Amino acid sequence: MTVATLAYQSLGVVYGDLSTSPLYVYKTTFSGKLSLHENDEEIYGVFSFIFWTFTLIALFKYTLIVMSADDNGEGGTFALYSLLCRHARLSILPNQQATDEKLSAYATHGSMETWQSSALKSFFEKHPRFRTGLFILVLLGTCMAIGDGVLTPTISVLSAVSGVRLKITALHENYVVLISCVIIVGLFSLQHHGTNRVAFMFAPIVAAWLLCISSIGIYNIFRWNPHIFRALSPVYMLKFLKRTGIEGWISLGGVVLSITGVETMFADLGHFSSLSIRVAFSFLVYPCLVLAYMGEAAFLSKHHEDIQRSFYKAIPEAVFWPVFIVATFAAVVGSQAVISATFSIINQCCALNCFPFVKIIHTSSKIYGQIYIPEVNWILMCLCLAVTIGLRDTNMMGHAYGLAVTTVMFVTTCLMALVILIVWKQRIAIAVAFLVIFGSMELLYISASVYKIPEGGWIPLALSFIFMAIMYIWNYGTTKKHEFDVENKVSMNRIVCLGPSLGMVRVPGIGLIYTNLVSGVPAVFGHFVTNLPAFHQVLVFVCVKSVQVPYISEKDRLMIGRVGPKEYCMFRCIVRYGYKDLQQENYDFENRLVSGIVQFVEAEEDTTLKTTFISACGREVGNMDIEKFDAQNQDHSFTNSKSSDILETKIRKGHGGGAPLKDESLQILRAKESGVAFILGHSYAKAKKSSSIVKKFAINVVYSFLSKNCREPDVVLNVPHTSLLEVGMIYHV
């Protein structure tokens, strides 16, 4: 697919939010006391601020610099954090292993290490609190991005619909709000169908919208004020601040709305190539929006009285209704892109143990990554309706929106400065220059937005606080449960002393015990056999974990190894996913697992003292003492997506007189025919009696509530209910 085709398709997915900003930028900027300064100098100054903000942050920062910091083609806050985690070992994920670093996507090689990057890595290693602080900073940016999923549909749709009052003056504000709510409800109600069915319309709608507003901008420039080009000089920014003082500084919270959606360019990098997004922005989006803002400024310079309805007033009478219709569709497209991005963010948070498990539905069998999360969808819809009905004013919405946008951009700037030092290994002067130039600009806009907290800016703060509390407490509780599992796992020496029967009756079949541990025998197994002294002939400990990479190929998905001596017939399977991977409903996990175990047994050397681990392609990857295997747990055999075909070929060869399967392999296949049982721990976390009141509230109330109301592990892991056994466990953390 050519770059031009990808650039065209990116218009509908990436630029819907950014392209609808002209609907409300000038209106929000000139709200409040700045409306008393409506003259040419102030209008020139505001346009100059818009132009240079758009140029420096959108064009230079994001298009030229930030988009180069992709994580295997993926962008966004989590991509930057993932890069830092791999290069500086900042990962918050448990169960990270040396074998994970052998993944092709995990590669950390590059230029030579500098003393600055080494010193910074050492600093984070010695100070865990700063690692926690960085994690909280990432959560803040993530939560503000989720807040965008609430604010974008409200301000975009309401701004587009409110234009109808220019032609139908008798229409009451309540009807405008009602129409906006109907559109919002319809938008969220269609989410379960997925965007793939209507996505083909998104690009032409946004393209038509950009061409419309740029054409109108050119018309207004020549019709009203051809000298508006003078405002491109940054001198007008200084004149603006000098003349307006504190009112001008406060109004910058409206100027920043001109770059809402630039973070989406980076976040949606995985859907397109960086070159295609850069081409679309540089050659179409950027010039069209600059012309639109310039034309509106030219119109305002001759119509000061129309400042609060300047966008629709600047539209020529003959094309008003066509532009109004396109504006409404463009607002819906922009909202759709942000809603889809919110689903993707929540999915990543779940993978990184930062959000309770939710139901994730794949809406497209052809396009990977298109998902729908029912719980999140309806919560977002209710929040959007509450903001629309509660505020009713796009100016107040703009104040809230501005704070959310600037905070996300500042978080990206901070993470990017660390990437320049640690990942790119550039001189500290370059990282400091990047942080000072762009960070100071964003802090200026944040300070202006903070002043508007009583006038709507409190909304993203409240939403972010709620989401951050949920994410942090869930991550904290999950981490404490894992620490409890590690501290209370059953000793391998105790298992070996029980003998091959493990001190209980071994019945035909395969038992899969799901655990959070990549080594050792989980406490849930001991709890199970204590209450029911019988277990299956073949025992497999299954650990589903996430790795700090976006995707993991199917050939690297499973790692299989043996636990204890051969006669115990115990194995461990580690199922690895990237933070953007989706667990497939029709994964055929049982057959893949059994074929992988048989393949491992067939490749294993026939020795009782040592076990050699063979990769799926037959390459020897290491050997170690069986007694040390579970403690170190560094080398496993890898199965790939074709392991079933390999196994069937082996069986056919055995039947045809070739090398037959080993007795243990036949035993495993017979056990599979007897049935597979899934054993999951149904855990309850409780804070210790000696814990503080805050910890007791967080664990016993908040974490317990989230655990009871989120998706159960068996649903997340797609475990069949007919074969499910749950073992109750209480965790004192």
C-alpha positions in Angstrom: 0.0 0.0 0.0 1.5 3.4 -1.0 2.3 6.2 1.4 -0.3 8.4 -0.3 -3.0 5.8 0.3 -2.1 5.4 4.0 -1.9 9.2 4.3 -5.4 9.5 2.9 -6.8 6.8 5.2 -5.2 8.4 8.2 -7.3 11.5 7.8 -10.4 9.8 9.1 -8.8 8.0 12.0 -6.1 10.4 13.2 -7.2 13.9 12.4 -10.9 14.0 13.1 -10.4 15.6 16.5 -7.7 18.1 15.4 -9.6 19.2 12.3 -12.7 20.2 14.3 -10.9 22.6 16.7 -11.8 25.7 14.6 -15.4 25.2 15.7 -14.6 26.6 19.2 -11.1 28.0 19.5 -11.8 31.7 19.0 -15.1 31.5 20.8 -13.4 30.0 23.9 -10.4 32.3 23.7 -12.4 35.5 23.7 -14.7 34.4 26.5 -14.5 36.2 29.9 -12.9 39.6 30.4 -10.9 39.3 27.1 -14.1 40.1 25.3 -13.6 43.7 26.4 -10.4 43.9 24.3 -11.9 42.9 21.0 -9.9 45.0 18.5 -7.5 44.2 15.7 -4.4 44.1 17.8 -5.9 41.4 20.1 -7.2 39.4 17.2 -3.9 39.5 15.5 -2.2 38.5 18.7 -4.5 35.5 19.3 -4.0 34.3 15.7 -0.2 34.7 16.1 -0.4 32.5 19.3 -2.5 29.9 17.5 -0.1 29.8 14.5 3.1 29.5 16.5 1.6 27.0 19.0 0.3 24.9 16.1 3.7 25.2 14.3 6.0 24.5 17.2 4.1 21.8 19.1 2.1 20.1 16.4 4.6 20.3 13.5 8.0 20.4 15.1 7.5 18.6 18.4 5.2 15.8 17.4 5.6 15.4 13.7 9.4 15.8 13.5 10.6 14.5 17.0 8.1 12.6 19.1 6.9 10.4 16.3 10.4 9.1 15.9 10.2 7.5 19.4 8.0 4.6 18.4 8.0 1.3 20.1 8.1 -1.3 17.3 5.8 1.0 15.3 3.5 1.8 18.2 3.0 5.2 19.7 1.4 6.9 22.7 2.2 7.3 26.4 2.5 3.6 27.1 4.9 3.2 24.1 7.3 5.8 25.6 7.0 4.2 29.0 7.6 0.8 27.5 10.8 2.0 25.8 12.0 3.3 29.1 11.1 0.2 31.0 13.1 -2.0 28.7 16.2 0.2 28.5 16.3 1.3 32.2 14.5 -1.7 33.8 11.7 0.4 35.2 9.0 -2.2 34.6 6.2 -2.5 37.1 5.2 -5.9 35.7 5.9 -8.9 37.8 7.3 -12.2 36.4 9.7 -10.6 34.0 12.4 -13.1 32.9 15.7 -13.1 31.1 14.1 -15.1 28.2 11.8 -12.1 27.5 14.8 -10.1 26.5 15.5 -12.5 23.7 12.3 -11.5 21.9 13.0 -9.6 18.7 10.6 -6.8 19.8 12.5 -6.4 23.0 15.8 -5.3 21.4 17.6 -2.7 23.4 20.8 -2.5 21.4 21.7 0.7 19.8 24.3 3.4 20.1 27.0 3.3 22.8 26.0 3.9 26.4 26.8 7.4 27.6 27.7 8.4 31.1 24.5 10.5 31.3 22.3 7.5 30.4 24.2 5.2 32.8 23.9 7.7 35.6 20.2 8.1 35.1 19.6 4.3 35.0 21.6 3.9 38.2 19.6 6.7 39.8 16.3 5.0 39.1 17.7 1.6 40.3 18.8 3.1 43.6 15.6 5.2 44.2 12.5 3.1 43.8 10.4 6.1 44.8 11.3 7.9 41.7 10.3 4.8 39.6 6.9 5.0 41.4 6.8 8.7 40.7 7.4 8.1 37.0 4.7 5.4 37.0 2.2 7.9 38.6 3.2 10.5 36.0 2.3 8.0 33.2 -1.0 7.2 35.0 -1.8 10.9 35.1 -1.2 11.3 31.4 -3.3 8.2 30.7 -6.2 9.3 32.9 -6.2 12.8 31.2 -6.3 11.0 27.8 -9.3 9.0 29.0 -10.8 12.3 30.1 -10.5 13.4 26.4 -12.8 10.5 25.6 -15.5 12.3 27.7 -14.8 15.9 26.6 -14.2 15.5 22.9 -17.7 14.2 22.0 -19.4 16.8 24.2 -17.6 19.9 22.9 -17.3 18.8 19.3 -21.0 17.8 18.9 -22.4 20.7 20.8 -20.2 23.2 19.0 -21.3 21.8 15.6 -25.0 21.6 16.4 -25.1 25.1 18.0 -24.5 26.7 14.6 -28.1 25.9 13.7 -29.3 28.8 16.0 -27.9 31.3 13.5 -30.5 30.3 11.0 -33.3 29.3 13.3 -33.1 32.1 15.9 -36.3 30.9 17.7 -34.7 27.6 18.6 -34.2 27.4 22.4 -30.9 26.4 23.9 -32.6 23.3 25.4 -33.4 21.9 22.0 -29.7 22.3 20.9 -28.6 20.4 24.0 -31.3 17.8 23.3 -30.2 17.3 19.7 -26.6 17.0 20.9 -27.6 14.4 23.4 -29.4 12.4 20.8 -26.3 12.4 18.6 -24.1 11.4 21.5 -26.4 8.5 22.4 -26.6 7.3 18.8 -22.8 7.5 18.5 -22.2 5.3 21.6 -25.0 3.0 20.7 -23.3 2.1 17.4 -20.0 1.3 19.0 -20.7 -2.4 19.3 -20.8 -2.7 15.5 -17.2 -1.5 15.3 -15.7 1.3 13.2 -14.7 -1.0 10.2 -18.2 -0.8 8.7 -18.3 3.0 8.5 -14.5 3.8 8.6 -14.4 4.0 4.8 -16.5 7.1 5.1 -14.3 8.8 7.7 -11.5 9.9 5.4 -13.6 11.6 2.7 -15.7 13.4 5.4 -12.5 14.8 7.1 -11.0 15.6 3.7 -14.1 17.4 2.6 -14.2 19.3 5.9 -10.6 20.4 5.7 -11.1 21.6 2.1 -14.3 23.4 3.1 -12.7 25.4 6.0 -9.5 26.1 4.1 -11.5 27.4 1.1 -13.7 29.5 3.4 -10.5 30.8 5.0 -9.0 31.9 1.7 -12.3 33.6 0.8 -12.4 35.5 4.1 -8.7 36.6 3.8 -9.3 38.2 0.4 -12.8 39.4 1.2 -12.2 41.0 4.6 -8.5 41.5 5.4 -5.6 40.6 3.1 -3.2 42.1 5.5 -3.8 39.4 8.1 -0.6 37.7 7.0 1.2 40.3 9.2 0.0 38.5 12.2 2.3 35.6 11.5 5.0 37.7 13.1 5.7 36.6 16.7 5.9 40.3 17.7 2.1 40.4 17.9 2.2 37.8 20.7 4.3 40.2 22.8 2.0 43.1 21.9 -1.0 41.0 22.9 0.3 40.1 26.3 1.5 43.6 26.9 -1.9 45.1 26.1 -4.2 42.6 27.7 -2.1 41.6 30.8 -3.6 38.9 33.0 -6.7 38.6 30.9 -4.5 37.7 27.9 -2.6 35.2 29.9 -5.8 33.5 31.1 -7.2 33.4 27.5 -4.3 31.2 26.4 -6.3 28.3 27.8 -8.5 28.8 24.8 -5.6 29.1 22.3 -4.3 25.6 23.3 -7.6 24.1 22.0 -6.1 24.6 18.5 -3.8 21.6 19.1 -6.3 19.2 20.6 -5.8 15.9 18.9 -2.1 16.2 18.2 -1.5 13.5 20.8 -3.8 11.3 18.7 -1.2 11.5 15.8 1.3 9.8 18.0 -1.1 7.4 19.8 -2.5 6.1 16.4 1.0 5.5 15.0 0.5 1.7 15.1 -2.4 1.9 12.6 -0.4 3.7 9.9 3.3 4.4 9.1 5.0 7.4 10.6 5.7 8.7 7.1 2.1 8.5 6.0 0.9 10.5 9.1 3.7 13.1 8.6 2.8 13.5 4.9 -0.9 13.9 5.7 -0.3 16.5 8.4 2.4 18.5 6.6 0.8 18.7 3.1 -2.9 18.8 3.9 -3.9 19.1 7.6 -1.4 21.8 8.6 -1.9 24.2 5.7 -5.7 23.8 5.7 -6.1 24.5 9.4 -3.7 27.5 9.3 -5.7 29.0 6.4 -9.0 28.3 8.4 -7.7 30.1 11.5 -6.2 33.0 9.4 -9.5 33.4 7.5 -11.5 33.5 10.7 -9.1 36.1 12.2 -9.5 38.2 9.0 -13.3 38.0 9.4 -13.2 38.9 13.1 -11.0 41.9 12.4 -14.0 43.5 10.6 -16.8 41.9 12.8 -15.8 42.3 16.4 -19.4 41.9 17.5 -19.6 38.3 16.2 -16.7 37.0 18.3 -18.9 34.4 20.1 -20.3 32.9 16.9 -17.5 33.7 14.6 -17.0 30.3 12.9 -20.5 30.0 11.5 -20.8 33.8 10.9 -17.7 33.6 8.7 -19.3 31.1 6.4 -20.7 32.6 3.2 -24.5 32.5 3.1 -24.7 30.3 0.0 -22.7 27.4 1.5 -23.9 27.6 5.1 -26.1 24.5 5.2 -23.7 22.2 3.4 -20.8 23.3 5.7 -23.1 22.8 8.7 -23.9 19.2 7.7 -20.2 18.4 7.0 -19.3 20.0 10.4 -21.7 17.8 12.2 -20.4 14.7 10.5 -16.8 15.8 11.1 -17.6 16.2 14.8 -18.9 12.7 15.0 -15.8 11.3 13.2 -13.5 13.2 15.6 -15.5 11.8 18.6 -15.4 8.3 17.2 -11.6 8.4 16.9 -11.2 9.4 20.5 -13.6 6.8 21.8 -11.8 4.1 19.9 -8.5 5.4 21.3 -10.0 5.2 24.8 -10.9 1.5 24.3 -7.3 0.9 23.3 -5.9 2.7 26.3 -8.1 0.7 28.7 -7.0 -2.6 27.0 -3.4 -1.6 27.5 -4.1 -0.7 31.2 -5.6 -4.1 31.8 -2.5 -5.8 30.2 -0.2 -3.8 32.5 -2.3 -4.6 35.7 -3.5 -1.0 36.0 -7.2 -1.5 35.4 -9.8 -4.1 36.5 -10.6 -6.8 34.0 -13.3 -5.8 31.6 -15.0 -7.6 28.7 -13.2 -6.9 25.4 -15.0 -7.7 22.2 -13.2 -7.9 18.8 -15.4 -6.0 16.3 -13.4 -7.0 13.2 -12.0 -10.3 12.1 -9.9 -8.7 9.4 -8.5 -5.6 11.1 -6.4 -6.4 14.2 -6.9 -4.1 17.2 -10.5 -2.9 16.7 -12.2 -3.6 20.0 -15.3 -2.6 21.9 -15.6 -2.6 25.7 -19.2 -2.4 26.8 -18.7 -1.3 30.4 -16.4 1.5 29.4 -18.6 2.5 26.4 -21.7 3.1 28.6 -19.8 4.8 31.4 -18.3 7.2 28.8 -21.8 7.9 27.3 -23.2 8.7 30.8 -20.3 11.0 31.5 -20.7 12.7 28.2 -24.4 13.3 28.7 -23.8 14.6 32.2 -21.2 17.1 31.0 -23.4 18.2 28.1 -26.5 18.7 30.1 -24.7 20.0 33.2 -22.5 22.7 31.5 -24.5 23.5 28.3 -21.7 25.9 27.5 -18.9 25.2 25.1 -16.7 27.8 26.8 -16.7 26.0 30.1 -16.2 22.7 28.2 -13.2 24.3 26.4 -11.7 25.3 29.8 -11.9 21.7 30.9 -10.7 20.3 27.6 -7.7 22.6 27.6 -6.4 21.4 31.0 -6.7 17.8 29.9 -4.9 18.3 26.6 -2.0 20.3 28.0 -1.4 17.9 30.8 -1.1 14.9 28.4 1.3 16.9 26.2 3.5 17.8 29.2 3.6 14.2 30.3 4.7 13.3 26.8 7.4 16.0 26.9 8.8 14.7 30.2 8.9 11.1 29.0 10.4 12.1 25.7 13.2 13.9 27.5 14.0 10.7 29.3 13.9 8.7 26.0 16.4 11.1 24.4 18.8 10.4 27.3 18.2 6.7 28.0 17.0 5.2 24.7 18.6 7.5 22.1 21.6 8.1 24.3 22.0 11.7 23.3 23.8 14.4 25.2 22.0 15.8 28.3 22.0 19.3 26.7 19.7 18.1 23.9 17.3 16.5 26.4 17.3 19.7 28.6 16.8 21.9 25.5 13.8 19.8 24.4 12.3 19.9 28.0 12.9 23.6 28.4 11.6 24.7 25.0 8.4 22.6 24.8 7.9 22.1 28.5 7.9 25.8 29.2 5.3 26.4 26.5 3.1 23.7 27.9 3.5 24.9 31.5 2.4 28.4 30.3 -0.8 26.9 28.9 -1.3 24.7 31.9 -1.1 27.7 34.2 -3.7 29.5 32.1 -6.0 26.5 32.2 -5.5 26.0 36.0 -6.9 29.5 36.5 -10.1 28.2 34.9 -10.6 25.3 37.3 -13.7 26.8 38.9 -15.2 27.4 35.4 -15.1 23.9 34.1 -11.4 23.0 34.6 -12.3 20.8 37.6 -14.0 18.2 35.4 -10.8 16.6 34.0 -9.2 16.9 37.4 -12.1 15.0 39.1 -12.2 12.4 36.3 -8.4 11.9 36.4 -8.4 11.6 40.2 -11.1 8.9 40.1 -9.4 6.9 37.3 -6.0 7.3 38.9 -7.3 6.1 42.2 -8.8 3.1 40.5 -5.7 2.3 38.5 -3.2 2.8 41.4 -5.2 0.8 43.9 -5.8 -2.0 41.4 -2.1 -2.1 40.5 -1.1 -2.0 44.2 -3.5 -4.8 45.2 -2.4 -7.0 42.3 1.2 -6.4 43.1 0.6 -7.3 46.8 -1.2 -10.5 45.8 1.7 -11.5 43.6 4.1 -10.9 46.5 1.9 -13.1 48.7 2.0 -15.8 46.1 5.8 -15.6 45.9 6.2 -15.7 49.7 3.8 -18.6 50.1 4.7 -20.9 47.2 5.3 -24.5 47.9 8.9 -25.6 48.1 10.1 -27.9 45.2 11.9 -30.0 47.8 8.6 -30.7 49.5 7.0 -31.8 46.2 9.9 -34.1 45.4 9.8 -35.7 48.8 6.2 -36.7 48.2 7.3 -39.0 45.4 5.9 -39.4 41.8 2.3 -39.7 43.1 2.6 -36.4 45.1 1.1 -38.2 48.1 -2.3 -38.5 46.4 -4.3 -40.4 43.9 -3.4 -39.5 40.2 -6.5 -39.9 38.1 -6.6 -39.9 34.2 -6.7 -36.5 32.5 -4.8 -33.2 32.4 -5.1 -30.6 35.1 -4.3 -27.0 34.3 -3.6 -24.8 37.3 -3.6 -21.1 36.5 -1.1 -19.2 38.6 0.6 -15.8 38.6 4.0 -17.4 39.2 6.6 -18.2 36.5 8.5 -20.4 39.0 7.6 -22.6 42.0 4.4 -24.3 42.9 1.6 -21.9 43.8 -0.1 -22.0 47.2 -3.4 -22.7 45.5 -2.2 -26.1 44.5 -1.4 -27.0 48.1 -4.7 -25.7 49.2 -6.5 -27.8 46.6 -4.8 -31.1 47.4 -5.3 -30.5 51.1 -9.1 -30.4 50.6 -9.2 -33.0 47.8 -6.3 -35.5 47.9 -6.5 -36.5 44.2 -5.3 -34.9 41.1 -4.8 -35.5 37.4 -2.2 -37.7 35.8 -0.6 -34.8 34.0 -0.2 -31.6 35.8 0.5 -28.2 34.0 1.1 -24.9 35.8 -0.1 -22.2 33.4 1.0 -18.6 33.8 -0.5 -15.9 31.6 1.7 -12.8 31.7 2.3 -9.5 29.9 5.7 -8.4 28.6 6.8 -4.8 28.1 6.5 -5.0 24.3 3.5 -4.1 22.1 3.1 -7.5 20.4 4.4 -11.0 20.6 4.3 -13.3 17.6 2.5 -16.7 17.8 5.8 -18.6 17.5 7.0 -16.9 20.7 3.7 -17.1 22.5 4.2 -20.2 24.6 7.2 -21.3 26.7 7.0 -24.8 28.0 9.3 -26.5 30.5 9.3 -29.4 33.0 8.8 -29.0 36.7 10.6 -31.7 38.8 11.8 -35.1 37.6 10.2 -36.8 34.6 8.3 -39.4 36.5 6.3 -36.6 38.2 4.8 -35.6 34.9 4.5 -32.0 35.8 5.1 -29.1 33.4 4.9 -25.4 33.3 3.5 -23.3 30.4 4.0 -19.5 30.3 1.7 -17.7 27.9 3.1 -14.3 26.9 1.2 -11.3 25.6 2.3 -7.8 24.6 0.6 -4.8 26.1 -1.4 -4.2 22.8 -2.0 -7.9 22.1 -5.6 -9.2 22.2 -6.4 -12.6 23.8 -8.4 -14.4 21.0 -11.6 -16.1 21.9 -11.0 -19.0 19.4 -7.4 -19.6 20.4 -7.7 -23.4 20.7 -5.5 -23.2 23.7 -5.9 -26.8 24.9 -4.7 -28.4 21.6 -1.9 -25.9 21.2 -0.7 -26.6 24.8 -0.9 -30.4 24.5 0.9 -30.4 21.2 3.5 -28.1 22.6 4.1 -30.3 25.6 4.4 -33.4 23.4 6.8 -31.6 21.1 8.9 -30.6 24.2 9.0 -34.2 25.5 10.0 -35.5 22.0 12.8 -33.0 21.8 14.0 -33.6 25.3 17.2 -35.7 25.9 16.7 -39.0 27.6 18.5 -38.3 30.9 17.4 -38.2 34.5 20.0 -35.8 35.8 19.8 -33.0 33.3 17.2 -31.6 30.9 18.1 -29.9 27.6 15.6 -27.4 26.3 15.0 -27.3 22.5 13.4 -24.6 20.6 10.6 -25.2 18.0 13.1 -25.2 15.2 15.2 -27.9 16.9 18.0 -25.5 18.2 19.5 -26.3 21.6 19.0 -23.3 23.9 20.6 -24.4 27.1 20.7 -27.1 29.8 20.6 -27.1 33.6 20.0 -29.3 36.5 16.4 -30.3 37.1 16.7 -29.2 40.7 17.8 -25.7 39.6 15.3 -25.4 36.7 12.4 -24.1 38.7 14.5 -21.7 40.7 16.2 -20.1 37.8 13.5 -20.8 35.2 15.5 -19.2 32.4 15.3 -21.6 29.5 12.2 -23.2 28.1 11.2 -24.8 24.9 9.3 -22.6 22.5 6.3 -23.8 20.6 5.1 -22.0 17.5 1.8 -21.8 15.7 2.6 -24.8 13.5 3.3 -27.1 16.4 0.1 -29.1 15.8 1.2 -29.8 12.2 4.6 -30.9 13.4 3.0 -33.2 16.0 0.7 -34.8 13.4 3.6 -35.4 11.1 5.5 -37.2 13.9 2.5 -39.4 14.7 2.1 -40.3 11.0 5.8 -41.3 10.9 5.3 -43.4 14.0 2.4 -45.3 12.4 4.4 -45.7 9.2 7.3 -47.5 10.8 9.4 -44.4 11.6 10.5 -43.2 15.0 7.4 -43.7 17.3 6.4 -41.3 19.9 7.8 -41.7 23.4 5.8 -43.5 26.1 5.4 -40.2 28.0 4.1 -38.5 24.9 1.5 -41.2 24.3 0.6 -41.0 28.0 -0.1 -37.2 27.6 -2.2 -37.7 24.5 -4.3 -40.4 26.3 -4.7 -38.0 29.3 -6.0 -35.4 26.9 -8.6 -37.8 25.6 -9.7 -38.4 29.2 -10.4 -34.7 29.7 -8.9 -31.4 30.7 -9.7 -29.6 33.9 -9.0 -25.9 34.6 -8.2 -25.0 38.2 -8.3 -21.3 39.1 -7.8 -19.6 42.5 -10.8 -17.6 43.6 -9.0 -15.1 45.8 -10.0 -12.5 48.3 -7.5 -9.9 49.4 -7.6 -8.5 53.0 -5.3 -6.0 54.6 -3.4 -7.2 57.6 -4.7 -6.1 61.0 -1.5 -4.1 61.5 -2.1 -2.1 58.3 -2.9 1.6 58.3 -6.4 2.9 57.9 -5.7 4.1 54.4 -4.4 0.7 53.4 -7.4 -1.1 54.9 -9.8 1.2 53.1 -7.9 0.8 49.8 -7.7 -3.0 50.0 -10.8 -4.0 52.0 -13.2 -1.5 50.4 -12.0 -0.2 47.0 -9.9 -3.2 45.8 -12.5 -5.7 47.1 -15.3 -3.7 45.3 -13.4 -3.7 42.1 -12.6 -7.4 42.3 -16.2 -8.3 42.9 -17.5 -6.2 40.0 -14.9 -6.8 37.3 -14.7 -9.7 34.9 -13.8 -13.0 36.6 -10.4 -14.5 35.6 -12.2 -17.5 33.9 -14.0 -15.1 31.6 -10.8 -13.2 30.8 -8.9 -16.4 30.1 -11.9 -17.9 28.1 -12.0 -21.0 30.3 -15.0 -23.4 29.6 -17.3 -23.4 32.6 -18.0 -27.2 32.2 -14.3 -27.9 33.0 -13.7 -25.2 35.6 -12.8 -25.8 39.3 -12.3 -22.8 41.6 -10.3 -22.9 44.8 -11.1 -20.2 47.4 -8.1 -18.4 48.8 -7.7 -15.5 51.2 -4.7 -13.2 50.7 -3.5 -11.2 53.7 -1.5 -8.3 52.2 
